[in-house]
Amino acid sequence: MVRDIITLVVGNYFLTLLIIGLIAGFLSIINKPKPRSMNLIAEALLSYYMLFAIGINNLVNFVFHVFFGELSASFIGWADSPFQTEVGFASLGIGIAGVMAFKAGLPFRVATYIPPAVFSLGAAGGHIYQMIAAHNFSPGNVGLVLPTDIVLPAVGFVLLYLSYKHPKTSR
């Protein structure tokens, strides 16, 4: 059972890191003095979303696609391809920007959010297409990957919207 849980957590690191980021954001909020304003809450949640769901997530994606390409391809239900290395290096750039966005301002965060959000939503469309056209029901194509490819950018959009509507106050 422990092995199954570890496999689920590691095999779905994109969802795991989203959850860790939200938990870290909530812990950050709990440690702030009361009263906790909406701008403080939005800032904490968006900061940790950028760090974990965008930054660390894409750094892990880089490692998997560049150094464990055959395993990654197998998980998705595809053949290994040199293109995975290119996807991996794109993930590296996004990951670095995500880590930098942890403490950045809203314009940088929006710019950092756009590429992975478009990639995730495009990947969701690709997963659905592969499911219909190629009957690819591999866990890496339609398991938790598919809903996470939709939920991850949706959560980011909500957090960006909240941060825009409730900007940080300068001290």
N, C-alpha and C positions, 0 to 999 in steps of 0.2 A: 504494500500500500504506500509506503514512504517513497519507494522508487517511482510509482505512478504519479504521485504528487510532484515530485521533483521533475519528472519528465514533462508534466503538464505546465509547470511554472517556467521551466527553461525553454521548452518547445514553443511556448506562447509568450516569449519575453516582451513582445510589443504590448500585450495586454497587462502583463505583470508590471512593466515599468510605468504604464499609465496609472495603475492602481497605487504603486509605490509613490509616484509623484503627487497624487491627490492626498494620500495619507500624510506625506511629508508637509504638504501645504496646510492641511488641517492641524497638524502638530505645531507648525509655525504659528498658526493663528491662535491656538490655545495658549501658547507661551507669550502672547502679546498682552499688554495691559488693557483692562477694560476702560472705557467702552471701545469696542472694536467696530470701526467704521467700515462701510461697504468698500471703500477704496483700499483699505488695509487687507480685507478679505480677498478682493479681486487680485490685488498685487501678489499676495502670498500664493494663491492657487495658480495664477499664471506663471509666476517665477518657477515653481517646482514642476509644473507641466512642461515648460520649456527645457528645464534641466533633464528631467527623466524621460518624458514621452517623446521629446524631439531629440535632445542632445545624446543622452546615454543610449537610447533606443537605436539611433542611427549609427552610433559607434559600434554597438554590438552587431548591427546589421552589416557594417563594413567587415568586421572580423569573420562573420559567418560566410559572407559571399566571397571574400578574397581568400581566406585561409581554409575554409571548409566548403568550397563550392560544390563538390559532388554531393555532400550531405544536404546542403541547402536545396539543390536542384531535386534531389530525391524526395525531400519533404514536400516540395511544391507539386511533384508529379511530372517533372520535366527532365530532359537529358541535361547533363552538365554542359556548360557553354562558356567560352571566353567572355561573353557579354556580361556574365555575372561579376567579373572583376570590375567592369566599368560601372555597374550598378553599385558595387561595393565602394568604389572611390567617390561616387556621387553621394552615397550615404556618409562617407567620411566628412565631406565638406559640410553637409547638413548637420551632422553631429557636432562638429566643431562650432558652427554657428549657434546651435541649440544650447551648448554649454555657455557660450559667450552671452546668449540672450537671458540667461538666468538673472543677471544683474543689469541688463541693458534697459533702455527706454522703450516705450511702446512702438515707435516707428521701426526700430531694429527688430523687435519681436514680430511685428506684422510681416516684415520682409523675410524673416527666418521661417515663419509659419507657412507661407504660401507654397514653396516647393514641396515639402513633405505632404501637405494637405492635398495638393493636386495629384501627387504621386499615389497617395493612398486611395483617393477616390477613383483615379484611373485604374489602379490595381484591382479595386473592387469590381469595376466594370469588366476588366480582363478575367477575373476569377469567374464571374457569372457567364461570360462568353465561353470560357474553357469548360465550364460545367455543362453548358448546353451543346456546344459544337463538338467537343472532344470527349465528353462524358468523363471529365477529370474530377473525381470526387476525393482526391487526396486530401489529408488533413491540412496540408499547407496551402491548399487551394480553396477549400470551402469549410474547413473546420472553424475555429475561432478567428482565423485570419480574415475571412470575409466580413463578418460583422464588425470586427475591430477596425478594418480599413474604412468603415463608415463612421463608427463611433469616435475614433481618435481625432479626426479633423472636426467633427461636430463639437466635441468637448472643447477643443482649441478655439473654435469660432466663438462659442459661448463665453469662454474666459477672456478672449480678446475684446468682445463686445462689452462685457462687464468692466474691463479695465478702461475702455474708451469712455463709457458712460460715467465711471467713477475714477477719474485720474488720481495718480499719486499727488499728495500735497507736498510742496517743497518746504523744507524746514530751514 
